[in-house]
């Protein structure tokens, strides 16, 4: 069974100034919980370094990622309110997605986990938002006239400048139609459309191209050929941040980067929120893929799911004391776990009954 490392990452959900009763009821949720992922993402240190000769395709490798906070110039209370609203949106999305075929995810806020990688040959450096709730990796295409930031088209993907780019047609096996990926009968090209809960949607063509990653110590380059990605030609902007170039999809879906390349596991380290809030707007970190993602501590089994990373939460302890909670409140009717591990959700959510018990214990 697929196993990944994780740890609990909890923030207070309520805003100051609310009464105890309002705080308890208003900040709890009747849905499932989120645990902030400790498993992370990728690379990058500038385009010149990507000119090194790549090694053979490895069974695992290390790469760099970074966290970028766009909100440090805004008041603290605005930042926390935005995190709460963003987390609630993700919560509703995943709650619906567990009972329906997932077709979208909610938007990012002002905090982003970014992967830096080279796409194409010769490689050009891009920064994509990392998301374990996203299936397809996509990037703004140079031909997009409606994309998020028209002033940054120089940073967009241009398949004509890559010697390894292949535009997929309806007849390619990778053009597996299922709703979000379709065949355009008029042009014979393979298209995709990504919908988002904030009203954003991105439409474009599917390609195969080369992804290049610089190792953590900058001594080696890892090159993966024939990776499927979407090039967005038409964008309807909702609440996406204007700096986003695209999305790096790391879900369990067969279209994600992980599934395409056969990496059975990946891991990452993320800085604490306190460190991010008090530090610079860009904080570097690391990500490991495949055999480089070593599990040195305890592990937990993942609940089987086609798309998301789900664990079974059995209970909660406060100051070393296990709370009297019925484990069934953390599970779906079929008995399986329903706690989703998600990089795109800033706050941890637990069922209302558990939340009230935690608050009561902390106030005792």
C-alpha positions in Angstrom: 0.0 0.0 0.0 1.2 3.5 -0.8 2.7 5.2 2.3 3.8 8.8 2.7 5.2 10.7 5.7 3.0 13.3 7.3 2.7 15.3 10.5 -0.1 17.3 12.0 0.0 21.0 11.3 -2.7 22.9 13.2 -3.7 26.5 13.2 -6.4 28.2 15.3 -9.3 28.7 13.0 -11.2 31.4 14.9 -10.7 35.2 14.7 -10.0 37.0 17.9 -12.9 38.9 19.5 -15.5 36.2 19.0 -17.4 34.8 21.9 -16.6 31.3 23.2 -19.9 29.9 21.9 -19.5 31.5 18.5 -15.9 30.5 18.4 -16.7 26.9 19.1 -19.6 26.6 16.7 -18.3 28.9 14.0 -14.9 27.4 13.6 -15.9 23.7 13.7 -17.0 21.7 10.7 -19.3 18.8 10.2 -17.2 17.4 7.4 -14.0 15.5 7.3 -10.6 16.7 8.6 -7.5 17.9 6.8 -4.0 17.2 7.8 -1.3 19.4 6.4 1.0 17.4 4.2 4.6 16.9 5.1 5.2 15.5 1.7 6.5 18.1 -0.8 7.8 19.3 -4.0 10.4 20.3 -6.3 13.3 22.1 -7.5 15.1 24.8 -9.1 17.9 27.2 -9.1 17.9 29.2 -12.3 18.0 28.5 -15.9 21.8 28.5 -16.5 22.3 25.5 -14.2 19.8 23.5 -16.2 22.3 23.4 -19.1 24.3 20.6 -17.5 24.2 17.2 -19.0 21.4 15.1 -17.5 21.9 11.8 -15.7 20.0 8.7 -16.7 16.4 8.5 -15.5 16.7 7.6 -11.8 14.4 5.5 -9.6 14.5 8.5 -7.2 15.9 12.0 -6.9 16.0 15.1 -4.8 15.0 18.6 -5.9 14.2 22.0 -4.5 11.0 23.8 -3.8 10.1 27.1 -2.1 7.2 28.7 -0.3 6.2 32.2 -1.3 3.9 34.5 0.7 2.3 37.3 -1.2 0.4 38.6 1.8 3.1 40.0 4.1 2.3 43.5 3.2 -1.4 43.0 4.2 -2.6 43.2 7.8 -2.3 40.0 9.9 -6.0 39.7 10.5 -6.7 39.9 6.7 -4.1 37.2 6.1 -5.7 34.8 8.7 -9.3 35.6 7.4 -8.1 34.8 3.9 -6.6 31.5 5.1 -9.9 30.6 6.8 -12.0 31.3 3.8 -9.6 29.5 1.5 -9.5 26.4 3.7 -13.3 26.3 3.9 -13.5 26.4 0.1 -11.1 23.5 -0.2 -13.1 21.7 2.5 -16.3 21.9 0.6 -14.6 20.9 -2.6 -13.1 17.7 -1.1 -16.3 16.9 0.7 -18.2 16.9 -2.6 -15.4 15.2 -4.4 -15.6 12.1 -2.2 -19.1 11.4 -3.4 -18.7 12.7 -7.0 -16.2 12.5 -9.8 -13.6 15.2 -9.0 -13.4 17.8 -11.8 -11.9 20.8 -10.1 -10.2 22.2 -7.0 -10.5 25.5 -5.2 -8.2 28.4 -5.8 -5.0 29.2 -4.0 -4.7 32.1 -1.7 -1.7 34.4 -1.2 0.5 31.6 0.1 2.0 29.2 -2.4 4.2 26.2 -2.5 6.1 26.5 -5.7 8.1 24.1 -7.7 10.8 25.3 -10.1 11.5 23.2 -13.1 12.6 23.3 -16.7 10.2 22.4 -19.4 11.2 21.7 -23.0 14.5 21.3 -24.7 16.5 23.4 -24.3 14.8 23.7 -20.8 13.1 27.0 -19.9 12.5 27.6 -16.2 9.0 27.9 -14.8 7.3 28.2 -11.4 4.2 26.0 -10.9 1.9 25.9 -7.9 2.2 22.5 -6.2 -1.1 20.8 -5.5 -1.9 17.3 -4.3 -5.5 17.8 -5.2 -4.8 18.4 -8.8 -4.5 15.7 -11.4 -3.1 17.4 -14.5 0.0 19.5 -14.7 -0.7 22.6 -16.9 1.0 25.9 -17.7 0.0 29.1 -19.5 0.8 28.9 -23.2 2.3 31.8 -25.1 -0.7 31.8 -27.4 -3.1 32.6 -24.6 -4.6 36.0 -25.0 -6.8 35.8 -21.9 -4.4 34.5 -19.3 -3.9 35.7 -15.8 -1.0 38.2 -16.4 -0.7 39.3 -20.0 2.4 41.3 -19.1 4.3 38.0 -18.4 3.8 36.2 -21.7 7.5 35.9 -22.1 7.4 33.4 -19.2 4.7 31.3 -20.9 5.2 27.9 -22.5 5.9 27.9 -26.2 5.9 24.4 -27.7 7.5 25.6 -30.9 10.7 26.5 -29.0 11.1 23.0 -27.7 12.7 20.2 -29.8 11.0 17.5 -27.7 7.5 18.9 -27.6 4.7 16.7 -29.1 1.2 18.1 -29.6 -1.2 15.2 -28.9 -3.9 14.3 -31.4 -7.2 12.5 -30.9 -5.5 9.3 -32.0 -2.8 9.3 -29.4 -3.2 6.9 -26.5 -2.5 9.7 -24.0 -5.7 11.4 -25.2 -7.9 9.4 -23.0 -11.3 11.2 -23.1 -13.1 11.3 -19.8 -14.8 14.7 -19.4 -11.9 17.0 -18.7 -9.9 15.6 -21.6 -11.6 15.5 -25.0 -11.1 15.3 -28.7 -11.8 18.3 -30.8 -13.4 16.7 -33.9 -12.8 19.8 -36.1 -9.1 20.1 -35.5 -8.3 16.5 -34.5 -6.4 17.8 -31.5 -6.5 16.6 -27.9 -7.9 19.3 -25.5 -8.4 19.7 -21.8 -10.4 21.9 -19.5 -9.8 22.5 -15.8 -12.6 24.0 -13.8 -12.1 25.6 -10.4 -14.6 26.4 -7.6 -13.7 30.1 -7.6 -15.0 30.5 -11.2 -11.6 30.1 -12.9 -11.3 27.7 -15.8 -8.4 26.9 -18.1 -8.8 25.5 -21.6 -6.0 24.3 -23.9 -4.2 21.6 -25.7 -2.3 18.6 -24.4 1.4 18.0 -25.1 4.3 15.7 -24.2 7.5 17.3 -23.4 10.7 17.0 -21.3 10.8 18.0 -17.6 14.2 18.9 -16.1 15.0 19.1 -12.4 18.2 20.4 -10.7 19.3 18.2 -7.8 19.3 19.7 -4.3 23.1 20.0 -4.1 23.2 21.4 -7.7 25.6 18.6 -8.8 23.2 16.7 -11.0 20.3 17.2 -13.4 17.4 14.8 -13.8 15.6 14.8 -17.1 12.3 13.1 -17.7 11.1 12.8 -21.2 7.5 12.4 -22.5 5.7 14.0 -19.6 2.1 15.0 -20.3 1.1 18.6 -19.6 -1.6 21.0 -20.7 -0.9 24.3 -22.4 -3.6 26.9 -21.5 -4.8 28.9 -24.5 -7.9 30.4 -22.8 -8.2 31.4 -19.2 -11.2 32.7 -17.3 -9.8 34.2 -14.1 -11.5 33.8 -10.8 -9.6 34.3 -7.6 -6.3 32.8 -8.7 -3.2 34.9 -7.9 -1.9 36.9 -10.8 1.6 35.4 -10.5 0.6 31.8 -11.1 2.2 30.3 -14.2 0.5 26.9 -13.9 -0.2 23.9 -11.6 2.0 20.9 -10.8 -0.5 18.1 -10.3 0.5 15.5 -7.7 -2.7 13.7 -6.9 -3.1 9.9 -7.1 -4.9 10.2 -10.4 -3.2 8.4 -13.4 -2.6 11.7 -15.1 -0.5 13.3 -12.3 3.2 13.7 -12.5 3.7 11.0 -9.9 1.6 8.4 -11.7 3.0 9.2 -15.1 6.6 8.6 -14.0 6.0 5.6 -11.8 7.2 7.1 -8.5 5.5 5.2 -5.8 6.2 7.8 -3.1 7.4 11.3 -2.6 8.1 13.4 0.4 8.8 17.0 1.4 9.6 19.3 4.3 7.8 22.5 4.8 8.7 25.3 7.2 6.4 26.1 10.1 3.9 28.9 9.6 5.5 30.9 12.4 8.8 30.7 10.6 7.2 31.7 7.3 5.3 34.6 8.9 8.3 36.0 10.5 10.8 35.3 7.8 11.4 36.4 4.2 8.6 36.2 1.6 10.4 33.3 0.0 11.4 30.3 2.0 13.4 27.4 0.4 12.8 23.7 1.1 13.3 20.3 -0.5 11.4 17.5 -2.1 12.3 13.9 -2.7 10.8 11.5 -5.3 10.8 7.8 -5.6 13.6 5.9 -3.7 15.0 9.2 -2.5 11.9 9.6 -0.2 13.1 7.6 2.7 10.7 6.7 5.5 12.8 6.8 8.7 10.0 7.1 11.3 6.6 5.7 11.8 4.2 5.3 8.9 0.5 5.2 8.4 -1.3 3.3 5.6 -3.2 5.3 3.0 -6.9 4.6 2.5 -7.4 3.4 -1.1 -8.7 6.2 -3.3 -8.3 6.9 -7.0 -7.5 10.6 -6.7 -6.6 11.8 -3.2 -4.3 11.0 -0.3 -6.5 9.8 2.6 -5.6 8.5 6.0 -7.7 7.1 8.8 -7.6 9.3 11.9 -8.4 7.2 15.0 -8.3 9.8 17.7 -6.8 13.0 19.2 -4.6 13.5 22.2 -4.1 16.7 24.2 -1.1 16.9 26.5 -0.6 13.2 26.1 -4.1 12.3 27.1 -6.4 10.5 24.6 -9.7 12.3 24.3 -13.0 10.3 24.6 -14.0 10.4 20.9 -15.8 7.7 18.9 -13.4 6.8 16.1 -16.4 6.5 13.7 -16.7 10.3 13.6 -13.5 10.4 11.6 -14.7 7.8 9.0 -17.1 7.5 6.1 -20.2 5.2 6.4 -18.2 2.4 4.8 -15.7 2.5 7.6 -12.8 4.0 5.6 -10.9 7.0 6.6 -11.9 10.4 5.4 -9.0 12.6 6.4 -7.5 14.1 3.3 -3.8 15.2 3.3 -3.7 18.3 1.2 -1.0 20.9 0.4 -3.5 23.5 -0.7 -5.3 23.8 2.6 -3.6 26.1 5.2 -5.7 25.1 8.2 -6.6 21.7 9.7 -10.3 20.8 9.9 -11.8 18.2 12.2 -15.5 17.1 12.8 -17.5 19.5 15.0 -17.8 16.9 17.9 -14.0 16.5 18.0 -13.4 20.2 17.7 -15.6 21.0 20.7 -13.9 18.3 22.8 -10.5 19.7 22.0 -11.6 23.3 22.9 -13.1 22.1 26.2 -10.0 20.2 27.1 -7.7 23.1 26.3 -9.8 25.5 28.4 -10.0 23.1 31.4 
